[in-house]
């Protein structure tokens, strides 16, 4: 049973939107400055985990 005082609030639509936007940004960064691609990973993988209901 989840505690209502948790910081994360499940919102799969928001998580899907963040995942999609960060994926587009990641692809853009891969073309522009590939050495900075790791900057998008925290947003992308956290949003993916939230969208899949794993947070």
N, C-alpha and C positions, 0 to 999 in steps of 0.2 A: 504494500500500500504506500502510495507516494505521500510525502509530507507537503502540505500546501505552502510551507514557508521556503520552498526551494527557489533558487534564483532563476533557473531556466523554466520558461513557460512554453509548453509545446504548441507550435504553430507551424504546421508542415508547409503551408502556402508561403510563408515568409522564408522558411528554410530553403524551399525549392527556388525561390526568386534569388536569394543570396548565392546559392550554388550556381545557378545559370549565369548570373552576372559575373561572378568570380571566374567561371570557366571562360567566358568571353574575354575578360581582362587578362587571364593567364595566357590565352592564345595570342592576344595582342602583344603582351610582354615577350612571349617567345620569339616573335618576329623583330621586336624593337630592341630589347635588352635582355637576351636569354639568361644572363647571369643573375638576374633579379627575379626569376620565375618563382623561387621559393617564398617570396613575400606573399603570394596569393594562397599558398597551401593552407595556412591556418584557417582562413575564411572558408575555403573550399571544402576541406575535410570536416570541419565542425558543422557546416551547413548540411553536408551530405549525411553525417551521422544523425543530425536532428531530423532530416527529412525521412530517413529510414527508421526513425523511432528508437534510436540507440542511445540517446542522451537521457 
